[in-house]
Amino acid sequence: MTDEETLEIKSRKINRVCNVISAFLILVAGGILLAFGISGETIGVSVAQLALPVILLAIGLVLLFRALVKSNTVTLYLSVIFLVSSAISFIAHLTPVTYGVIYPLYIASPGIASFFTMLMSREYAYHLRLLFLFAVPAVFFQLLATAVWSVDIFIPAIVFFVGVITLDLALSAKSVTEE
């Protein structure tokens, strides 16, 4: 057996394990939703409230497992996006906190995902810039959502931030000659 054939067999086995674990996680999500469906409103949480966060959580965990097994940064990035969205949805449905207060986390989610991708890829400079690009506006929106800032401060701050990003892009761009 050649090295290529051995690698192919190993790859198929890894894919099968990933598929079985993915199926298991989806079955668990379905089981959780069924359990809440059977218990009904007696515990104060409906399937309608849990469906989205549980499904997002299952997808996020499936992608996270695959990312870790295959060392795939793109899959890791996507998994974190799903997991953050799931957490936001759980918080909004199961606590007194509303989407109106926590929506800036959606803005920050690409930055959060980039942070975890940075740890796997070790591309620190690139991912720190992405983290900055999404975290700063998320903080601005959070300050606005919690009424710490008014629109009179928020709009100039966003415009100033766009100016900083534009300057950074202009200074970091490689020289291109026009023909």
N, C-alpha and C positions, 0 to 999 in steps of 0.2 A: 504494500500500500504506500502510495506516494504521500509526501507532506501535504500536498494540495487536497488529496482525498481525505486525509485525517482531519485537516482544518475544516473541510466541508461537513464532515460528520459531526464534529464538535459544534460547529455553527448551528446545524439543524437541531442538536440536542438543547443548546442554549435557547433557541427560538421556541422549542416545544415547552421548556420549563417556563419561559416568559408567558407563553400563551395560556398555560394551565393556571399559573398564578393570577394572570389577568382575569381569566374566567372566574376564578375563586373570588377575587375582589368584587367583581360585578355581581356574583351570586350573593355575597354578603350584603352589598348595598340593597339588592332586591329584598333580601330577608329582613333587613332593618326596616325598610319601608312597609313590608307586609306586616311586621309586628306592630308598627304604629298604626297601620290601617285597621288591624283587628282590634287593638285597644281603643281605637277611636278617640273621641274628644275627652274621654275620662281622665286622661293625664294632662290635658291642656295643650297638646301639640298635635296638629293634624298632618296627614301625609302631604297635603298641599304645601304646608310650610316647610316640610323637610325634603321634599322631592329634589328640588334644585340643589341645595347644599350637599345632600348625600350623593347625588349623581356626579356633581363637580368633584367631590372628594374622591369618589371611586376612580374617576378618570385621572385625576391628579396623582393618586397612588399608583395606578397602573403605569402611567408615564414615568413617575419617579423610579419605580422598580426597574423598568426597562433602561432608563438613563444610567442608573447606577451599575447595572449588570453589563451594559455595553459601553460604558464611559462615553455617552453621547451628550454633548453640551446642548444641542438644539432641543432634544427631548427633555433634558433637565429644565431648560428655560420654560418650555411649554407646561411642564408639570407644576412648576412654581406658580405660574399664572393661574392654572386651575385651582391649586390649593389655596392661594390668596383669595380668589373669587369665592371659593367654598367657605372660607373663614368669614369673609364679609357677609355672606348670605346667612350663615349660622347666627352671627351676631345680630343681624337685622331682624331675624325671625324669632330668636329665642331670648333676646334681652330687650330692655327698654330703649336701647340705643337704636336710632333710626338711620335709614340710608342717608338722610339729609346731613347727618353728622359724620358718617364714616365713608361717604363716597370718595373722598380724596385718596383712600387706599387703592381704589381702582386706578387712579392716576399714577400712584407710586408702584403699582404691581410690576410694570416692566423693569423698573429700577431694582426692586426686590429680587426679581428673577435674574437680573444681570449680576447682582451680588453673588448669588449662589453659583451661577455659571462661571463667574470669575474664580471662585474657589476651585472648581474642577479644571478649568482651562489654564489657569495661571496667567491669563492675559489681563494683568491688573490695570494698566493705564487705560486701555480701551473700555473696560467695564466700569471703572470708576467714573469715567466721563459720562457713560450712559446712566449710571446711578445718579449722578449730579443732575443730568438732564431731566430726569423724571421726579427725583425726590424734592427738588426745590419748588417746582410748581405745586406738587402735592402739599407741601407745607403751606404755601401761600393759600391754596384752596381750603385747607383745614383751618387756617386762621380766619378766613372769610366765613366758613361754615359755622364756626363756633362764636362768631361775632366779636372776635378779638380785633379783627381789622374791619374797616368799612370798605365800601367800593372805592371811596376816595383814596385809599391807600393801596388797595388791591390792584387796581388797573395800572397805576404808575409802576408798581413793583413788577408786574408781569411784563410790561413794556421794557423796563430796564433789564429784566432777565433775558428777554428775547435779544436785546442789544448785546448783552454779554455773550450769549451763545453765538450770535452772528459774528462778533469780533473774534471769538475763539476759532470759529470755522475759517474766517478770513486769514488769520495768522497761522493756522496750522495747515492750510491747504498748500499743496505742492505747486510750485510755479508751472504754469502751462503756457506754452507759446502759442500764439494764434497764427494760423497760416492763411 
